[in-house]
């Protein structure tokens, strides 16, 4: 099982980024998948999740700004991030829950700075 994130980088406040997570080694379409983030000195927190049937959930802090989606044909999870704020700066991790196990990617850094 492998999850590989990409798309992080440096962006100004108010800007946008799209994160991608390429999944392999399991049946991605049957997995619940999520994005988490961890800022320095803080816990890893759920940002957004999407179930295999497509239902989504979001942290209050990102509602209306972030959109999680998946392309099961491409085995890829996405996170569209708009109106980025300083406080969105963190390492973002992709997570998949499949057959009772949780799998994690290596993370991608998102830095919001002027």
Rosetta blueprint (number, residue, H / E / L):
1 X L
2 X E
3 X E
4 X E
5 X E
6 X E
7 X L
8 X L
9 X E
10 X E
11 X E
12 X L
13 X L
14 X L
15 X L
16 X L
17 X E
18 X E
19 X E
20 X E
21 X E
22 X E
23 X E
24 X E
25 X L
26 X L
27 X L
28 X H
29 X H
30 X H
31 X L
32 X E
33 X E
34 X E
35 X E
36 X E
37 X E
38 X E
39 X L
40 X L
41 X L
42 X L
43 X L
44 X E
45 X E
46 X E
47 X E
48 X E
49 X E
50 X E
51 X L
52 X L
53 X L
54 X L
55 X L
56 X E
57 X E
58 X E
59 X L
60 X L
61 X L
62 X L
63 X L
64 X L
65 X L
66 X E
67 X E
68 X E
69 X E
70 X E
71 X E
72 X L
73 X L
74 X L
75 X L
76 X E
77 X E
78 X E
79 X E
80 X E
81 X E
82 X L
83 X L
84 X L
85 X L
86 X H
87 X H
88 X H
89 X L
90 X E
91 X E
92 X E
93 X E
94 X E
95 X E
96 X E
97 X E
98 X E
99 X L
100 X L
101 X E
102 X E
103 X E
104 X E
105 X L
106 X L
107 X L
108 X E
109 X E
110 X E
111 X E
112 X E
113 X L
114 X L
